[in-house]
Amino acid sequence: MPFLPQEYLSEITKSFNSISPINKALIRKLIKQALGDYPQNVFDTFDNDAFAAVSLGQVHKATYNEQALAVKVQCPGIAKSIATRLVREG
């Protein structure tokens, strides 16, 4: 059973291809807010250019302790936007 009703999933799916990449400066700020420091200080390497768009965000390549990582960064404000819409339409 899906987490969201099918009508929401359909709308979200349509928007995946139309989302612009998150600004590189904002990516740095979001990671600092979430992890307490900028990506270049948290990871051994961090690619500022996203390699994939994913549900409600984008993914960046990074390494840490010789391990390849995929760092998913959620679009800013998306959780609040979904919660507001669910309450309003629920």
Summary of the structure (lengths in Angstrom):
residues: 90
radius of gyration: 15.0
end to end distance: 17.9
largest distance: 46.2
contacts: 209
relative contact order: 0.15
helix: 46%
strand: 23%
